């Protein structure tokens, strides 16, 4: 059965964007729960990995009960820390998760961007193009 409203790749794009929205909402909820129900703790940094490029994630490593934790951190904050220094982190016991509080978390902006992209891709472009090009002929 041929679809007369959407291109085939458009349906796959909708599915991928929807999965991105679900994942972005999951990350936002997890961040909110960690800040709201977590405990502010002070830990010693094992190692620091600062990356100056936006696409590469800077991180710090801490060791707690013979388990290594990698915590994402922005580049500017990463430069201020060194190994064997103390750092304040949020700890969410239910998920065994450490989190460095972001100055400006971009979870909501990411969700809004994905929703706008979803709406644009949701428009039946194949139907619109066929409708208006058929009138011109």
Secondary structure, 3 states (H helix, E strand, C coil): CCCCCCCHHHHHHHHHHHHHHHHHHHHHHHHHHHHHHCEEEEEEEEEEECCCCCCCCEEEEEEECCEEEEEEECHHHHHCCCCCCEEEEEEECCCCEEECCCCCCCHHHHHHHHHHHHHHHHCCHHHHHHHHHHHHC
